[in-house]
Amino acid sequence: MSSSRSLVATPPMGLPIAHMRTVFQPEDVERKLARLQQAAGSEREHEILRNTWQRMLERGPQRFAVKPSGVPDMAPLYELMPNFGEALDDVKRHVALSQDSRDSLEVTPMLLLGPPGVGKTHFARQIAELLGTSMNLVPMSSMTAGWLLSGSSSQWKGARPGKVFEALIEGQYANPVIVVDEIDKASADAQYDPLGALYSLLEHDTAQHFIDEFAEVPIDASQVIWVTTANDERAIPEPILNRMNVYEIQAPSPEAARKIAANLYRSIRAEHDWGQRFAPEPAADVLDALSAMPPREMRRAIVTAFGNARLDERDAVEPDDLPRQGSGKTRIGFLQ
């Protein structure tokens, strides 16, 4: 189901080459559309389905598939996320295997297991940026039905395609990063198993011919890069766990937390023109205060601190500029 040809492209970090991959067969869509027009005429209940198939034909079946030309320098990621070393090693191995070959980049689905706030979703976003592809977030804690991943039957009222279909058909890439966030929070009360689609999606062979229940057209989801996150693996079915590499992500050590905070400070400062008003490095006592926060809260705290320092017309951030932990309040909401 795939074809490829080289493109001139220059993504960052040593991954400049992409190929085109066919993610569906247009003739399958044309047959479905012809049957719908013959059987249903212009019935309004089929309007979304008809528009979906027409949209597929308009966009065409070809999507970019990231093709690494070499192993990128991942040292900044190891420094930014020191508690994700094993997971980063895994990505690096897969990139090394696919370099200088005709093979597409394939990454074994991974489960990031750890407490809230340690940066699991941030890790997935960084991997997507590293590979030059897109990231799609599917928060399982908010799922109330099993069809959000796989789509719902067009016969149901309010039916629509699932998240996997949308990522591949509406997106630009055949190998997007799809993050199934808090997979252990999938609703057990749903009428349909929220994780049911993953049994086939996490297997390369069956993912090549994945059928969204709404569109009813086979799509090639075999190149999707799956990152799932969880706080407790006991709520995840064993067959799902067996399809993934599991990495236990610990909260960073105090020393690692200081490095994360320092990197975030520098990054935020560099991203904004107003950052040049401030000292290039944070003070030691500021890093001490930031290192006590979960990584997820650090960015917001640093931006708040920059704003407070600016209001006081200072070029250095002080510990008192940071929001107080546990209070739910900040000194000022400037720039949050």
C-alpha positions as CSV (number, residue, x, y, z in Angstrom):
1,M,0.0,0.0,0.0
2,S,2.9,2.3,-0.2
3,S,5.0,4.2,-2.7
4,S,7.8,6.6,-2.3
5,R,9.9,9.2,-4.1
6,S,12.5,11.6,-2.7
7,L,11.6,15.2,-2.0
8,V,13.8,18.2,-1.5
9,A,13.2,19.1,2.2
10,T,15.3,20.4,5.0
11,P,13.8,19.7,8.4
12,P,16.0,20.5,11.4
13,M,18.3,18.4,13.5
14,G,19.7,16.1,10.8
15,L,16.4,14.7,9.5
16,P,16.1,16.5,6.2
17,I,14.6,13.8,3.9
18,A,11.0,12.8,3.5
19,H,9.2,10.4,1.2
20,M,5.6,10.2,0.1
21,R,3.5,7.4,1.3
22,T,0.0,6.3,0.2
23,V,-2.3,6.1,3.2
24,F,-5.4,5.0,1.3
25,Q,-6.5,3.8,-2.1
26,P,-8.6,6.3,-4.0
27,E,-10.5,3.6,-5.9
28,D,-11.8,2.3,-2.5
29,V,-13.2,5.8,-1.8
30,E,-14.7,6.2,-5.3
31,R,-16.5,2.8,-5.0
32,K,-18.0,3.9,-1.7
33,L,-19.0,7.3,-3.0
34,A,-20.7,5.8,-6.1
35,R,-22.7,3.3,-4.0
36,L,-23.8,6.0,-1.6
37,Q,-25.0,8.2,-4.4
38,Q,-26.9,5.4,-6.0
39,A,-28.5,4.2,-2.8
40,A,-29.1,7.3,-0.8
41,G,-29.5,10.1,-3.4
42,S,-29.2,13.4,-1.5
43,E,-30.4,12.2,1.9
44,R,-29.2,14.7,4.5
45,E,-28.2,12.0,7.0
46,H,-25.4,10.9,4.7
47,E,-24.1,14.4,4.0
48,I,-21.2,14.1,6.4
49,L,-20.2,10.8,5.1
50,R,-20.3,12.0,1.5
51,N,-18.3,15.1,2.4
52,T,-15.7,12.9,4.1
53,W,-15.1,10.8,1.1
54,Q,-15.1,13.8,-1.2
55,R,-12.5,15.5,1.1
56,M,-10.3,12.4,0.9
57,L,-10.3,12.5,-2.9
58,E,-9.6,16.2,-2.9
59,R,-6.7,15.9,-0.6
60,G,-5.4,12.8,-2.3
61,P,-3.8,9.7,-0.8
62,Q,-0.1,10.9,-0.5
63,R,1.3,12.1,2.8
64,F,4.9,12.9,4.0
65,A,6.8,10.2,5.8
66,V,9.8,11.3,7.7
67,K,13.0,9.7,6.4
68,P,16.1,10.3,8.6
69,S,19.4,11.0,6.8
70,G,21.4,10.4,9.9
71,V,21.1,10.2,13.7
72,P,20.5,13.8,15.0
73,D,22.3,15.4,17.9
74,M,19.9,14.4,20.8
75,A,22.2,15.7,23.6
76,P,19.9,18.8,24.2
77,L,16.9,16.4,24.7
78,Y,18.9,14.3,27.2
79,E,19.8,17.4,29.1
80,L,16.2,18.8,28.9
81,M,14.6,15.6,29.9
82,P,17.2,13.6,32.0
83,N,14.5,11.3,33.4
84,F,13.6,10.1,29.9
85,G,17.0,8.6,29.1
86,E,15.8,5.1,28.3
87,A,12.9,6.2,26.1
88,L,15.2,8.6,24.2
89,D,17.7,5.7,23.7
90,D,14.8,3.7,22.1
91,V,14.0,6.5,19.7
92,K,17.7,7.0,18.9
93,R,18.0,3.2,18.1
94,H,15.1,3.3,15.7
95,V,16.4,6.4,13.9
96,A,19.8,4.7,13.5
97,L,18.2,1.6,12.0
98,S,16.4,3.6,9.3
99,Q,19.2,5.9,8.3
100,D,20.9,5.3,4.9
101,S,18.3,2.8,3.9
102,R,15.0,2.6,2.0
103,D,13.1,1.7,5.1
104,S,10.7,4.1,6.7
105,L,11.2,5.2,10.3
106,E,9.3,2.8,12.6
107,V,9.2,3.2,16.3
108,T,7.9,0.5,18.6
109,P,4.8,1.8,20.5
110,M,5.9,3.0,23.9
111,L,4.2,3.5,27.3
112,L,5.5,6.2,29.6
113,L,4.6,5.1,33.1
114,G,5.0,7.7,35.9
115,P,3.3,10.2,38.2
116,P,1.5,13.3,36.9
117,G,3.5,16.3,36.0
118,V,6.9,14.6,35.1
119,G,6.7,15.7,31.5
120,K,5.4,12.7,29.7
121,T,3.3,14.7,27.2
122,H,6.1,17.2,26.8
123,F,8.4,14.3,25.8
124,A,6.0,13.3,23.0
125,R,5.9,16.8,21.7
126,Q,9.7,17.0,21.7
127,I,9.9,13.7,19.8
128,A,7.5,15.0,17.1
129,E,9.7,18.1,16.7
130,L,12.8,16.0,16.5
131,L,11.4,13.9,13.8
132,G,9.8,16.8,11.9
133,T,6.3,15.4,12.1
134,S,3.1,16.4,13.8
135,M,1.7,15.5,17.2
136,N,-2.0,14.6,18.0
137,L,-3.2,14.3,21.6
138,V,-6.0,11.9,22.5
139,P,-6.9,12.4,26.2
140,M,-8.4,9.1,27.4
141,S,-9.6,10.6,30.7
142,S,-12.2,12.5,28.8
143,M,-13.4,9.7,26.5
144,T,-16.9,8.6,27.1
145,A,-17.2,6.2,24.1
146,G,-15.0,3.7,22.5
147,W,-15.3,5.2,19.0
148,L,-13.1,8.3,19.5
149,L,-10.1,6.5,18.2
150,S,-11.8,4.3,15.6
151,G,-14.8,6.4,14.5
152,S,-18.5,5.6,14.9
153,S,-20.8,4.0,12.5
154,S,-22.3,6.4,10.0
155,Q,-25.8,5.0,10.9
156,W,-25.6,6.7,14.3
157,K,-26.7,10.2,14.9
158,G,-23.7,12.6,15.3
159,A,-21.4,10.0,13.8
160,R,-17.9,11.1,12.7
161,P,-14.5,9.7,11.9
162,G,-12.0,8.8,14.7
163,K,-8.8,10.5,15.8
164,V,-6.5,8.2,13.8
165,F,-8.4,8.8,10.6
166,E,-8.4,12.6,11.2
167,A,-4.6,12.6,11.9
168,L,-3.8,10.7,8.6
169,I,-6.4,12.2,6.3
170,E,-6.6,15.8,7.5
171,G,-2.9,15.9,8.5
172,Q,0.2,16.2,6.3
173,Y,2.1,13.1,7.6
174,A,1.8,9.3,7.2
175,N,3.8,9.0,10.4
176,P,2.4,11.5,13.0
177,V,3.1,11.1,16.7
178,I,-0.3,10.2,18.3
179,V,-0.3,10.5,22.1
180,V,-2.9,8.4,23.9
181,D,-2.7,10.3,27.2
182,E,-3.7,8.7,30.5
183,I,-4.5,5.4,28.9
184,D,-5.2,4.0,32.3
185,K,-8.1,6.5,32.7
186,A,-10.1,5.1,29.8
187,S,-13.7,4.9,30.9
188,A,-14.8,1.4,31.9
189,D,-18.4,2.5,31.8
190,A,-18.3,3.2,28.0
191,Q,-20.7,1.2,25.9
192,Y,-17.8,0.3,23.7
193,D,-14.2,-0.5,24.8
194,P,-12.2,2.7,24.4
195,L,-9.0,0.7,23.9
196,G,-10.5,-1.8,21.5
197,A,-9.0,-0.1,18.4
198,L,-5.5,-0.3,19.8
199,Y,-5.4,-4.1,19.5
200,S,-5.1,-3.7,15.8
201,L,-3.5,-0.2,15.6
202,L,-0.5,-1.2,17.7
203,E,0.3,-4.2,15.5
204,H,2.1,-3.3,12.3
205,D,0.5,-5.8,10.0
206,T,-3.1,-5.1,11.0
207,A,-2.5,-1.3,11.2
208,Q,-1.7,-1.4,7.5
209,H,-5.4,-2.0,6.8
210,F,-7.1,-0.2,9.6
211,I,-10.7,0.6,8.9
212,D,-12.3,3.6,10.6
213,E,-15.9,2.6,11.5
214,F,-17.3,5.8,10.0
215,A,-15.4,6.1,6.7
216,E,-15.3,2.3,6.2
217,V,-12.2,2.6,4.0
218,P,-8.9,0.9,4.7
219,I,-6.2,3.3,5.7
220,D,-2.5,2.7,6.3
221,A,-1.8,3.5,10.0
222,S,1.3,1.3,10.2
223,Q,3.7,4.3,10.3
224,V,2.0,6.1,13.2
225,I,4.4,6.7,16.1
226,W,2.5,5.7,19.2
227,V,3.3,7.2,22.6
228,T,0.9,6.3,25.5
229,T,1.1,7.7,29.0
230,A,-0.3,6.3,32.3
231,N,0.0,6.7,36.0
232,D,-0.9,3.0,36.9
233,E,-0.3,0.1,34.5
234,R,-2.7,-2.2,36.5
235,A,-5.6,-0.6,34.7
236,I,-4.2,-1.4,31.2
237,P,-5.1,-4.8,29.6
238,E,-2.2,-7.2,29.3
239,P,-2.5,-7.6,25.5
240,I,-2.1,-3.8,25.2
241,L,0.9,-3.8,27.4
242,N,2.5,-6.6,25.5
243,R,2.3,-4.5,22.3
244,M,4.4,-1.7,23.8
245,N,7.8,-0.9,25.3
246,V,7.2,0.2,28.8
247,Y,9.4,2.9,30.4
248,E,9.0,3.9,34.0
249,I,9.5,7.6,34.3
250,Q,10.6,8.8,37.7
251,A,10.3,12.4,39.0
252,P,13.7,14.1,38.2
253,S,16.3,14.2,41.0
254,P,16.9,17.6,42.6
255,E,20.0,18.0,40.4
256,A,18.2,17.0,37.3
257,A,15.3,19.3,38.2
258,R,17.7,22.2,38.4
259,K,19.0,21.4,34.9
260,I,15.5,21.2,33.5
261,A,14.6,24.6,35.1
262,A,17.7,26.2,33.9
263,N,17.1,25.0,30.3
264,L,13.5,26.2,30.4
265,Y,14.6,29.6,31.7
266,R,17.1,29.9,28.8
267,S,14.6,28.6,26.2
268,I,11.8,31.0,27.3
269,R,14.2,33.9,27.4
270,A,15.5,33.1,23.9
271,E,12.0,32.6,22.4
272,H,10.9,36.2,23.2
273,D,12.2,39.6,22.3
274,W,11.5,40.8,25.9
275,G,13.8,38.0,27.1
276,Q,16.9,40.0,26.2
277,R,16.0,42.4,29.1
278,F,16.8,39.6,31.5
279,A,20.0,38.0,32.8
280,P,21.2,35.1,30.6
281,E,21.2,32.7,33.6
282,P,18.8,32.3,36.5
283,A,20.1,32.8,40.0
284,A,20.9,29.8,42.2
285,D,18.1,30.5,44.7
286,V,15.6,30.7,41.8
287,L,16.7,27.3,40.6
288,D,16.3,26.0,44.1
289,A,12.7,27.1,44.2
290,L,12.0,25.9,40.7
291,S,13.5,22.4,41.4
292,A,10.8,21.8,43.9
293,M,8.1,22.0,41.3
294,P,6.9,19.3,38.8
295,P,8.4,20.0,35.4
296,R,4.9,20.6,34.0
297,E,4.5,23.6,36.3
298,M,8.0,25.1,35.7
299,R,7.3,26.9,32.4
300,R,4.2,28.7,33.7
301,A,6.1,29.6,36.9
302,I,9.1,31.0,35.0
303,V,6.9,33.1,32.7
304,T,5.1,34.5,35.7
305,A,8.4,35.3,37.3
306,F,9.6,37.2,34.2
307,G,6.4,39.2,34.3
308,N,6.7,40.1,37.9
309,A,10.4,41.1,37.5
310,R,9.5,43.3,34.6
311,L,6.8,45.1,36.6
312,D,9.4,45.8,39.2
313,E,11.8,47.0,36.5
314,R,14.4,44.5,37.3
315,D,16.6,42.5,34.9
316,A,16.9,39.5,37.2
317,V,14.3,37.1,38.4
318,E,14.1,36.6,42.2
319,P,12.5,33.7,44.1
320,D,9.6,36.0,45.3
321,D,8.7,36.5,41.6
322,L,7.7,32.8,41.4
323,P,4.1,31.8,42.2
324,R,3.7,30.3,45.6
325,Q,3.2,26.5,45.5
326,G,0.0,25.1,46.7
327,S,-1.8,28.5,47.0
328,G,-3.4,28.3,43.6
329,K,-2.6,32.0,43.3
330,T,0.2,34.0,41.8
331,R,1.4,37.5,42.7
332,I,0.3,38.7,39.3
333,G,-1.2,37.1,36.2
334,F,1.0,39.1,33.8
335,L,2.0,37.1,30.7
336,Q,0.6,33.8,31.9
